[in-house]
Amino acid sequence: MYDEARGAGLAFAPAEPDPCAADRQARDYAKDELRQVLPLQLRDDLDSVAIHLHVTGRRLRTAPGLDAATREDILYVCARAGMALDLAHLTAARRELERLEAIARRCGVER
């Protein structure tokens, strides 16, 4: 698209994205396309994990008295779970949710 726009001599041709932006665009595209072909049961299971992940992550992020290392662990596990959900890898997403719930139990944050 970028080469075609420049080749056509468009005055406002978009600049090529940097590597991080290109990766985000490719990931968003793949995520959108993947969701269209997944079986309904798998989509429901992924959505259920996503909801639990969001609620547990928010509860942990707002918990008082957590040290910086624990907060980094929470962000790391949430990011890994998010990537697993984007790729529709239910087993990996559940595994990361279990890791997040283990952190919540360790920190005394109830469900």
C-alpha positions as CSV (number, residue, x, y, z in Angstrom):
1,M,0.0,0.0,0.0
2,Y,2.8,2.4,0.9
3,D,4.8,1.8,-2.2
4,E,1.7,2.1,-4.4
5,A,0.7,5.4,-2.8
6,R,4.2,6.8,-3.4
7,G,4.4,5.3,-6.9
8,A,1.1,7.1,-7.8
9,G,2.6,10.4,-6.7
10,L,0.1,11.1,-4.0
11,A,1.1,14.3,-2.2
12,F,-0.2,12.9,1.1
13,A,1.1,9.3,0.8
14,P,1.4,7.7,4.3
15,A,4.8,7.1,5.7
16,E,5.8,3.5,6.3
17,P,5.2,2.5,9.9
18,D,8.2,1.9,12.2
19,P,8.8,-1.8,13.0
20,C,6.7,-1.7,16.3
21,A,3.8,0.0,14.5
22,A,4.0,-2.5,11.6
23,D,4.0,-5.4,14.1
24,R,0.9,-3.9,15.9
25,Q,-0.9,-3.6,12.6
26,A,-0.1,-7.1,11.5
27,R,-1.2,-8.5,14.9
28,D,-4.5,-6.5,14.9
29,Y,-5.2,-7.8,11.4
30,A,-4.5,-11.4,12.3
31,K,-6.5,-11.1,15.5
32,D,-9.5,-9.7,13.6
33,E,-9.3,-12.4,10.9
34,L,-8.8,-15.2,13.3
35,R,-11.9,-14.3,15.4
36,Q,-14.0,-14.7,12.2
37,V,-13.1,-18.4,11.7
38,L,-13.0,-19.7,15.3
39,P,-15.8,-22.0,16.5
40,L,-18.3,-20.4,18.7
41,Q,-17.4,-22.5,21.8
42,L,-13.8,-21.5,21.5
43,R,-14.7,-17.8,21.2
44,D,-16.9,-18.1,24.3
45,D,-14.1,-19.8,26.2
46,L,-11.6,-17.1,25.2
47,D,-14.1,-14.4,26.1
48,S,-14.6,-16.0,29.5
49,V,-10.8,-16.1,30.2
50,A,-10.5,-12.5,29.0
51,I,-13.2,-11.4,31.5
52,H,-11.6,-13.2,34.4
53,L,-8.2,-11.8,33.4
54,H,-9.5,-8.3,33.2
55,V,-11.3,-8.5,36.6
56,T,-8.4,-10.3,38.4
57,G,-5.8,-7.9,36.8
58,R,-7.7,-4.8,37.8
59,R,-8.2,-6.1,41.3
60,L,-4.5,-6.7,41.7
61,R,-3.4,-3.5,40.1
62,T,-5.6,-1.5,42.6
63,A,-4.5,-3.5,45.6
64,P,-2.7,-1.4,48.2
65,G,0.8,-2.3,49.5
66,L,2.2,-4.3,46.5
67,D,5.9,-3.9,45.8
68,A,7.3,-2.9,42.5
69,A,8.4,-6.4,41.6
70,T,4.9,-7.8,42.2
71,R,3.3,-5.1,40.1
72,E,5.8,-5.9,37.3
73,D,4.9,-9.6,37.5
74,I,1.2,-8.7,37.2
75,L,1.8,-6.6,34.1
76,Y,4.0,-9.3,32.6
77,V,1.5,-12.1,33.2
78,C,-1.4,-9.9,31.9
79,A,0.5,-9.1,28.7
80,R,1.4,-12.8,28.1
81,A,-2.3,-13.8,28.7
82,G,-3.3,-11.0,26.3
83,M,-1.0,-12.3,23.6
84,A,-2.3,-15.9,24.1
85,L,-5.9,-14.6,23.7
86,D,-5.0,-12.7,20.6
87,L,-3.6,-15.9,19.1
88,A,-6.6,-17.9,20.3
89,H,-4.4,-20.2,22.3
90,L,-6.8,-21.1,25.1
91,T,-4.4,-23.4,27.0
92,A,-1.8,-20.7,27.3
93,A,-4.3,-18.1,28.2
94,R,-5.7,-20.3,31.0
95,R,-2.2,-21.0,32.2
96,E,-1.4,-17.3,32.5
97,L,-4.7,-16.7,34.2
98,E,-3.8,-19.4,36.8
99,R,-0.5,-17.6,37.3
100,L,-2.3,-14.4,37.9
101,E,-4.7,-16.0,40.3
102,A,-1.7,-17.5,42.2
103,I,-0.3,-14.0,42.5
104,A,-3.6,-12.8,43.8
105,R,-3.7,-15.6,46.4
106,R,-0.1,-14.8,47.5
107,C,-1.0,-11.1,47.9
108,G,-4.3,-11.9,49.8
109,V,-6.5,-10.5,47.1
110,E,-9.7,-12.4,47.0
111,R,-11.8,-13.2,43.9
